[in-house]
Amino acid sequence: VQLVESGGGRVQPGGSLRLSCSASGSSFADYAIGWFRQAPGKEREGVACITRYDDSVRGVNTHYSDSVKGRFTTFRDNAKTTVYLQMNDLKPEDTAVYFCAVTGSPRLKYTTWTWQYLYDAWGRGTQVTVSS
């Protein structure tokens, strides 16, 4: 699976952006997609994750870091092999390069979704800058 992020840009504090992560390859619906970001001088960190369909909840599971919970939403369109990250109420501290990554690991859970080594492939990232 190959991933390409898009939708980044510059926005004022309080604004919104929607990032897209488009995938090529087969069996997209069988994979979980994670969103990560890396700010200048900082380590890459997990932002959000959306799992594949889970029979136990009859839907997908989503996970968010505390710093974005309530402001960011991730969702997927398997027909378009694309995952989205809707970012609202953006803050200057959200400024970073945003990456999406794919995993088929059965170890992915709400306690492990930020473990970067679980992800098999990464996009090249898209820059998000929040500034007045």
C-alpha positions in Angstrom: 0.0 0.0 0.0 1.3 3.5 -0.9 0.0 6.6 0.8 -0.2 10.2 -0.3 -1.3 13.0 2.0 -2.9 16.2 0.8 -4.9 19.2 2.1 -2.3 20.9 4.2 -1.8 24.6 4.2 -1.7 27.8 6.2 -4.7 28.8 8.4 -5.4 31.2 11.1 -6.0 30.1 14.7 -9.6 28.9 15.1 -9.7 27.8 11.5 -10.2 24.4 9.9 -8.5 22.1 7.5 -9.3 18.7 6.1 -6.4 16.4 5.3 -6.7 13.4 3.0 -4.7 10.3 2.9 -5.2 8.5 -0.4 -4.0 4.9 -0.7 -3.1 2.7 -3.6 -3.1 -1.1 -3.5 -5.5 -3.8 -2.6 -7.6 -4.6 0.5 -7.6 -1.0 1.7 -10.6 -1.8 3.9 -8.6 -4.4 5.8 -6.1 -1.9 7.2 -6.1 0.7 10.0 -4.8 4.2 9.2 -2.9 6.3 11.7 -2.3 10.0 11.6 0.9 11.4 13.1 2.6 14.8 13.2 6.0 16.2 13.7 6.6 19.7 14.8 10.0 21.4 14.3 12.5 20.1 16.9 10.0 17.6 18.3 9.5 13.9 18.0 6.8 12.5 15.8 3.6 11.9 17.8 0.3 10.1 17.2 -2.7 12.2 16.5 -5.5 9.9 15.5 -6.2 6.4 14.2 -9.1 4.7 12.5 -9.4 0.9 12.4 -10.8 -1.4 9.9 -14.4 -2.6 10.3 -14.9 -4.3 13.7 -17.7 -6.8 14.0 -17.8 -6.3 17.8 -18.9 -2.7 17.4 -20.4 -3.1 14.0 -18.3 -0.2 12.7 -14.9 1.2 13.0 -13.0 2.4 16.0 -11.3 5.8 16.3 -8.7 6.9 18.7 -7.4 10.4 19.4 -4.6 12.0 21.3 -5.7 14.1 24.3 -4.3 17.2 22.6 -6.8 16.9 19.6 -9.7 15.1 21.1 -12.9 17.1 20.5 -11.3 19.1 17.7 -10.1 16.5 15.2 -12.2 13.8 13.6 -11.0 11.0 11.3 -13.2 9.0 9.0 -12.7 6.8 6.0 -14.3 6.2 2.6 -13.2 2.7 1.6 -14.8 3.1 -1.9 -12.4 6.0 -2.5 -9.5 4.3 -0.6 -9.1 7.5 1.3 -9.0 8.5 5.0 -9.7 12.0 6.1 -8.6 14.1 9.1 -11.0 16.9 9.8 -9.2 19.5 12.0 -11.3 22.2 13.6 -10.4 25.0 16.0 -6.8 24.8 15.0 -4.2 26.2 17.3 -0.6 27.4 16.7 0.6 24.3 18.5 -1.0 22.1 15.8 1.6 23.4 13.4 3.5 20.4 12.1 4.0 18.0 9.2 1.2 15.5 9.2 1.7 11.9 8.1 -0.6 9.1 7.6 0.5 5.5 8.0 -1.1 2.1 7.4 -1.0 -1.1 9.4 -2.6 -4.5 9.3 -1.2 -5.5 12.7 -3.5 -7.4 15.0 -1.7 -5.7 17.9 -3.3 -2.4 17.1 -5.5 -1.5 20.1 -6.6 1.7 21.9 -3.4 1.3 24.0 -1.0 0.7 21.1 -2.2 2.8 18.2 0.6 5.3 18.8 3.3 2.7 18.5 4.9 3.8 15.2 6.7 0.5 14.6 3.3 -1.2 14.1 2.8 0.8 10.9 4.1 -0.8 7.7 4.1 2.2 5.3 4.1 5.9 5.6 3.2 8.9 3.4 5.6 11.7 2.8 3.6 14.2 4.8 1.8 17.5 4.3 2.6 20.7 6.1 0.0 22.4 8.3 0.8 25.9 9.6 -1.5 27.7 12.1 -0.5 31.3 12.4 -2.1 34.7 12.4 
